[in-house]
């Protein structure tokens, strides 16, 4: 199973390995605002992005 996120260009991006993606965000983008590049898709990682990712990961773990 995967999750979908919207990149900075408004494109829906399929994240095929959500646990790996989540771990990377926690390790390298845990505070402040930064840009994450995922296979040429750019995401602004801020508190709102991290909160949304946490909600998606809770739903992912329940499925």
Phi and psi restraints in degrees (range 20) as a CNS / XPLOR table:
assign (resid 1 and name C) (resid 2 and name N)
       (resid 2 and name CA) (resid 2 and name C) 1.0 -129.9 20.0 2
assign (resid 2 and name N) (resid 2 and name CA)
       (resid 2 and name C) (resid 3 and name N) 1.0 176.0 20.0 2
assign (resid 2 and name C) (resid 3 and name N)
       (resid 3 and name CA) (resid 3 and name C) 1.0 -124.1 20.0 2
assign (resid 3 and name N) (resid 3 and name CA)
       (resid 3 and name C) (resid 4 and name N) 1.0 161.3 20.0 2
assign (resid 3 and name C) (resid 4 and name N)
       (resid 4 and name CA) (resid 4 and name C) 1.0 -117.8 20.0 2
assign (resid 4 and name N) (resid 4 and name CA)
       (resid 4 and name C) (resid 5 and name N) 1.0 136.7 20.0 2
assign (resid 4 and name C) (resid 5 and name N)
       (resid 5 and name CA) (resid 5 and name C) 1.0 -128.9 20.0 2
assign (resid 5 and name N) (resid 5 and name CA)
       (resid 5 and name C) (resid 6 and name N) 1.0 154.4 20.0 2
assign (resid 5 and name C) (resid 6 and name N)
       (resid 6 and name CA) (resid 6 and name C) 1.0 -97.4 20.0 2
assign (resid 6 and name N) (resid 6 and name CA)
       (resid 6 and name C) (resid 7 and name N) 1.0 124.7 20.0 2
assign (resid 6 and name C) (resid 7 and name N)
       (resid 7 and name CA) (resid 7 and name C) 1.0 -81.4 20.0 2
assign (resid 7 and name N) (resid 7 and name CA)
       (resid 7 and name C) (resid 8 and name N) 1.0 -179.7 20.0 2
assign (resid 7 and name C) (resid 8 and name N)
       (resid 8 and name CA) (resid 8 and name C) 1.0 -64.7 20.0 2
assign (resid 8 and name N) (resid 8 and name CA)
       (resid 8 and name C) (resid 9 and name N) 1.0 -18.5 20.0 2
assign (resid 8 and name C) (resid 9 and name N)
       (resid 9 and name CA) (resid 9 and name C) 1.0 -92.9 20.0 2
assign (resid 9 and name N) (resid 9 and name CA)
       (resid 9 and name C) (resid 10 and name N) 1.0 0.8 20.0 2
assign (resid 9 and name C) (resid 10 and name N)
       (resid 10 and name CA) (resid 10 and name C) 1.0 87.9 20.0 2
assign (resid 10 and name N) (resid 10 and name CA)
       (resid 10 and name C) (resid 11 and name N) 1.0 8.5 20.0 2
assign (resid 10 and name C) (resid 11 and name N)
       (resid 11 and name CA) (resid 11 and name C) 1.0 -85.5 20.0 2
assign (resid 11 and name N) (resid 11 and name CA)
       (resid 11 and name C) (resid 12 and name N) 1.0 140.7 20.0 2
assign (resid 11 and name C) (resid 12 and name N)
       (resid 12 and name CA) (resid 12 and name C) 1.0 -78.5 20.0 2
assign (resid 12 and name N) (resid 12 and name CA)
       (resid 12 and name C) (resid 13 and name N) 1.0 126.2 20.0 2
assign (resid 12 and name C) (resid 13 and name N)
       (resid 13 and name CA) (resid 13 and name C) 1.0 -119.0 20.0 2
assign (resid 13 and name N) (resid 13 and name CA)
       (resid 13 and name C) (resid 14 and name N) 1.0 126.3 20.0 2
assign (resid 13 and name C) (resid 14 and name N)
       (resid 14 and name CA) (resid 14 and name C) 1.0 -80.6 20.0 2
assign (resid 14 and name N) (resid 14 and name CA)
       (resid 14 and name C) (resid 15 and name N) 1.0 125.9 20.0 2
assign (resid 14 and name C) (resid 15 and name N)
       (resid 15 and name CA) (resid 15 and name C) 1.0 -103.9 20.0 2
assign (resid 15 and name N) (resid 15 and name CA)
       (resid 15 and name C) (resid 16 and name N) 1.0 103.8 20.0 2
assign (resid 15 and name C) (resid 16 and name N)
       (resid 16 and name CA) (resid 16 and name C) 1.0 -72.7 20.0 2
assign (resid 16 and name N) (resid 16 and name CA)
       (resid 16 and name C) (resid 17 and name N) 1.0 -23.2 20.0 2
assign (resid 16 and name C) (resid 17 and name N)
       (resid 17 and name CA) (resid 17 and name C) 1.0 -127.2 20.0 2
assign (resid 17 and name N) (resid 17 and name CA)
       (resid 17 and name C) (resid 18 and name N) 1.0 75.7 20.0 2
assign (resid 17 and name C) (resid 18 and name N)
       (resid 18 and name CA) (resid 18 and name C) 1.0 -55.5 20.0 2
assign (resid 18 and name N) (resid 18 and name CA)
       (resid 18 and name C) (resid 19 and name N) 1.0 -41.2 20.0 2
assign (resid 18 and name C) (resid 19 and name N)
       (resid 19 and name CA) (resid 19 and name C) 1.0 -60.2 20.0 2
assign (resid 19 and name N) (resid 19 and name CA)
       (resid 19 and name C) (resid 20 and name N) 1.0 -39.7 20.0 2
assign (resid 19 and name C) (resid 20 and name N)
       (resid 20 and name CA) (resid 20 and name C) 1.0 -65.2 20.0 2
assign (resid 20 and name N) (resid 20 and name CA)
       (resid 20 and name C) (resid 21 and name N) 1.0 -45.1 20.0 2
assign (resid 20 and name C) (resid 21 and name N)
       (resid 21 and name CA) (resid 21 and name C) 1.0 -61.0 20.0 2
assign (resid 21 and name N) (resid 21 and name CA)
       (resid 21 and name C) (resid 22 and name N) 1.0 -47.9 20.0 2
assign (resid 21 and name C) (resid 22 and name N)
       (resid 22 and name CA) (resid 22 and name C) 1.0 -59.7 20.0 2
assign (resid 22 and name N) (resid 22 and name CA)
       (resid 22 and name C) (resid 23 and name N) 1.0 -45.1 20.0 2
assign (resid 22 and name C) (resid 23 and name N)
       (resid 23 and name CA) (resid 23 and name C) 1.0 -62.0 20.0 2
assign (resid 23 and name N) (resid 23 and name CA)
       (resid 23 and name C) (resid 24 and name N) 1.0 -40.8 20.0 2
assign (resid 23 and name C) (resid 24 and name N)
       (resid 24 and name CA) (resid 24 and name C) 1.0 -62.1 20.0 2
assign (resid 24 and name N) (resid 24 and name CA)
       (resid 24 and name C) (resid 25 and name N) 1.0 -45.6 20.0 2
assign (resid 24 and name C) (resid 25 and name N)
       (resid 25 and name CA) (resid 25 and name C) 1.0 -60.8 20.0 2
assign (resid 25 and name N) (resid 25 and name CA)
       (resid 25 and name C) (resid 26 and name N) 1.0 -43.8 20.0 2
assign (resid 25 and name C) (resid 26 and name N)
       (resid 26 and name CA) (resid 26 and name C) 1.0 -62.7 20.0 2
assign (resid 26 and name N) (resid 26 and name CA)
       (resid 26 and name C) (resid 27 and name N) 1.0 -39.5 20.0 2
assign (resid 26 and name C) (resid 27 and name N)
       (resid 27 and name CA) (resid 27 and name C) 1.0 -76.4 20.0 2
assign (resid 27 and name N) (resid 27 and name CA)
       (resid 27 and name C) (resid 28 and name N) 1.0 -41.7 20.0 2
assign (resid 27 and name C) (resid 28 and name N)
       (resid 28 and name CA) (resid 28 and name C) 1.0 -111.4 20.0 2
assign (resid 28 and name N) (resid 28 and name CA)
       (resid 28 and name C) (resid 29 and name N) 1.0 -12.1 20.0 2
assign (resid 28 and name C) (resid 29 and name N)
       (resid 29 and name CA) (resid 29 and name C) 1.0 -135.0 20.0 2
assign (resid 29 and name N) (resid 29 and name CA)
       (resid 29 and name C) (resid 30 and name N) 1.0 41.6 20.0 2
assign (resid 29 and name C) (resid 30 and name N)
       (resid 30 and name CA) (resid 30 and name C) 1.0 -77.4 20.0 2
assign (resid 30 and name N) (resid 30 and name CA)
       (resid 30 and name C) (resid 31 and name N) 1.0 -17.1 20.0 2
assign (resid 30 and name C) (resid 31 and name N)
       (resid 31 and name CA) (resid 31 and name C) 1.0 -151.7 20.0 2
assign (resid 31 and name N) (resid 31 and name CA)
       (resid 31 and name C) (resid 32 and name N) 1.0 161.4 20.0 2
assign (resid 31 and name C) (resid 32 and name N)
       (resid 32 and name CA) (resid 32 and name C) 1.0 72.8 20.0 2
assign (resid 32 and name N) (resid 32 and name CA)
       (resid 32 and name C) (resid 33 and name N) 1.0 -158.2 20.0 2
assign (resid 32 and name C) (resid 33 and name N)
       (resid 33 and name CA) (resid 33 and name C) 1.0 -123.2 20.0 2
assign (resid 33 and name N) (resid 33 and name CA)
       (resid 33 and name C) (resid 34 and name N) 1.0 131.4 20.0 2
assign (resid 33 and name C) (resid 34 and name N)
       (resid 34 and name CA) (resid 34 and name C) 1.0 -148.4 20.0 2
assign (resid 34 and name N) (resid 34 and name CA)
       (resid 34 and name C) (resid 35 and name N) 1.0 173.3 20.0 2
assign (resid 34 and name C) (resid 35 and name N)
       (resid 35 and name CA) (resid 35 and name C) 1.0 -111.4 20.0 2
assign (resid 35 and name N) (resid 35 and name CA)
       (resid 35 and name C) (resid 36 and name N) 1.0 131.8 20.0 2
assign (resid 35 and name C) (resid 36 and name N)
       (resid 36 and name CA) (resid 36 and name C) 1.0 -113.5 20.0 2
assign (resid 36 and name N) (resid 36 and name CA)
       (resid 36 and name C) (resid 37 and name N) 1.0 131.5 20.0 2
assign (resid 36 and name C) (resid 37 and name N)
       (resid 37 and name CA) (resid 37 and name C) 1.0 -102.6 20.0 2
assign (resid 37 and name N) (resid 37 and name CA)
       (resid 37 and name C) (resid 38 and name N) 1.0 120.0 20.0 2
assign (resid 37 and name C) (resid 38 and name N)
       (resid 38 and name CA) (resid 38 and name C) 1.0 -121.2 20.0 2
assign (resid 38 and name N) (resid 38 and name CA)
       (resid 38 and name C) (resid 39 and name N) 1.0 96.7 20.0 2
assign (resid 38 and name C) (resid 39 and name N)
       (resid 39 and name CA) (resid 39 and name C) 1.0 53.3 20.0 2
assign (resid 39 and name N) (resid 39 and name CA)
       (resid 39 and name C) (resid 40 and name N) 1.0 45.6 20.0 2
assign (resid 39 and name C) (resid 40 and name N)
       (resid 40 and name CA) (resid 40 and name C) 1.0 84.5 20.0 2
assign (resid 40 and name N) (resid 40 and name CA)
       (resid 40 and name C) (resid 41 and name N) 1.0 2.1 20.0 2
assign (resid 40 and name C) (resid 41 and name N)
       (resid 41 and name CA) (resid 41 and name C) 1.0 -106.3 20.0 2
assign (resid 41 and name N) (resid 41 and name CA)
       (resid 41 and name C) (resid 42 and name N) 1.0 131.0 20.0 2
assign (resid 41 and name C) (resid 42 and name N)
       (resid 42 and name CA) (resid 42 and name C) 1.0 -106.2 20.0 2
assign (resid 42 and name N) (resid 42 and name CA)
       (resid 42 and name C) (resid 43 and name N) 1.0 135.7 20.0 2
assign (resid 42 and name C) (resid 43 and name N)
       (resid 43 and name CA) (resid 43 and name C) 1.0 -125.6 20.0 2
assign (resid 43 and name N) (resid 43 and name CA)
       (resid 43 and name C) (resid 44 and name N) 1.0 132.5 20.0 2
assign (resid 43 and name C) (resid 44 and name N)
       (resid 44 and name CA) (resid 44 and name C) 1.0 -84.5 20.0 2
assign (resid 44 and name N) (resid 44 and name CA)
       (resid 44 and name C) (resid 45 and name N) 1.0 116.5 20.0 2
assign (resid 44 and name C) (resid 45 and name N)
       (resid 45 and name CA) (resid 45 and name C) 1.0 -97.6 20.0 2
assign (resid 45 and name N) (resid 45 and name CA)
       (resid 45 and name C) (resid 46 and name N) 1.0 112.2 20.0 2
assign (resid 45 and name C) (resid 46 and name N)
       (resid 46 and name CA) (resid 46 and name C) 1.0 -137.6 20.0 2
assign (resid 46 and name N) (resid 46 and name CA)
       (resid 46 and name C) (resid 47 and name N) 1.0 -172.4 20.0 2
assign (resid 46 and name C) (resid 47 and name N)
       (resid 47 and name CA) (resid 47 and name C) 1.0 -58.3 20.0 2
assign (resid 47 and name N) (resid 47 and name CA)
       (resid 47 and name C) (resid 48 and name N) 1.0 -42.4 20.0 2
assign (resid 47 and name C) (resid 48 and name N)
       (resid 48 and name CA) (resid 48 and name C) 1.0 -63.5 20.0 2
assign (resid 48 and name N) (resid 48 and name CA)
       (resid 48 and name C) (resid 49 and name N) 1.0 -41.3 20.0 2
assign (resid 48 and name C) (resid 49 and name N)
       (resid 49 and name CA) (resid 49 and name C) 1.0 -63.4 20.0 2
assign (resid 49 and name N) (resid 49 and name CA)
       (resid 49 and name C) (resid 50 and name N) 1.0 -45.9 20.0 2
assign (resid 49 and name C) (resid 50 and name N)
       (resid 50 and name CA) (resid 50 and name C) 1.0 -63.2 20.0 2
assign (resid 50 and name N) (resid 50 and name CA)
       (resid 50 and name C) (resid 51 and name N) 1.0 -39.7 20.0 2
assign (resid 50 and name C) (resid 51 and name N)
       (resid 51 and name CA) (resid 51 and name C) 1.0 -64.0 20.0 2
assign (resid 51 and name N) (resid 51 and name CA)
       (resid 51 and name C) (resid 52 and name N) 1.0 -43.7 20.0 2
assign (resid 51 and name C) (resid 52 and name N)
       (resid 52 and name CA) (resid 52 and name C) 1.0 -62.8 20.0 2
assign (resid 52 and name N) (resid 52 and name CA)
       (resid 52 and name C) (resid 53 and name N) 1.0 -43.1 20.0 2
assign (resid 52 and name C) (resid 53 and name N)
       (resid 53 and name CA) (resid 53 and name C) 1.0 -62.4 20.0 2
assign (resid 53 and name N) (resid 53 and name CA)
       (resid 53 and name C) (resid 54 and name N) 1.0 -40.4 20.0 2
assign (resid 53 and name C) (resid 54 and name N)
       (resid 54 and name CA) (resid 54 and name C) 1.0 -61.2 20.0 2
assign (resid 54 and name N) (resid 54 and name CA)
       (resid 54 and name C) (resid 55 and name N) 1.0 -42.7 20.0 2
assign (resid 54 and name C) (resid 55 and name N)
       (resid 55 and name CA) (resid 55 and name C) 1.0 -62.3 20.0 2
assign (resid 55 and name N) (resid 55 and name CA)
       (resid 55 and name C) (resid 56 and name N) 1.0 -44.2 20.0 2
assign (resid 55 and name C) (resid 56 and name N)
       (resid 56 and name CA) (resid 56 and name C) 1.0 -63.7 20.0 2
assign (resid 56 and name N) (resid 56 and name CA)
       (resid 56 and name C) (resid 57 and name N) 1.0 -39.6 20.0 2
assign (resid 56 and name C) (resid 57 and name N)
       (resid 57 and name CA) (resid 57 and name C) 1.0 -69.0 20.0 2
assign (resid 57 and name N) (resid 57 and name CA)
       (resid 57 and name C) (resid 58 and name N) 1.0 -35.6 20.0 2
assign (resid 57 and name C) (resid 58 and name N)
       (resid 58 and name CA) (resid 58 and name C) 1.0 -62.0 20.0 2
assign (resid 58 and name N) (resid 58 and name CA)
       (resid 58 and name C) (resid 59 and name N) 1.0 -43.8 20.0 2
assign (resid 58 and name C) (resid 59 and name N)
       (resid 59 and name CA) (resid 59 and name C) 1.0 -66.1 20.0 2
assign (resid 59 and name N) (resid 59 and name CA)
       (resid 59 and name C) (resid 60 and name N) 1.0 -38.5 20.0 2
assign (resid 59 and name C) (resid 60 and name N)
       (resid 60 and name CA) (resid 60 and name C) 1.0 -61.2 20.0 2
assign (resid 60 and name N) (resid 60 and name CA)
       (resid 60 and name C) (resid 61 and name N) 1.0 -44.5 20.0 2
assign (resid 60 and name C) (resid 61 and name N)
       (resid 61 and name CA) (resid 61 and name C) 1.0 -66.6 20.0 2
assign (resid 61 and name N) (resid 61 and name CA)
       (resid 61 and name C) (resid 62 and name N) 1.0 -29.9 20.0 2
assign (resid 61 and name C) (resid 62 and name N)
       (resid 62 and name CA) (resid 62 and name C) 1.0 -77.8 20.0 2
assign (resid 62 and name N) (resid 62 and name CA)
       (resid 62 and name C) (resid 63 and name N) 1.0 -19.8 20.0 2
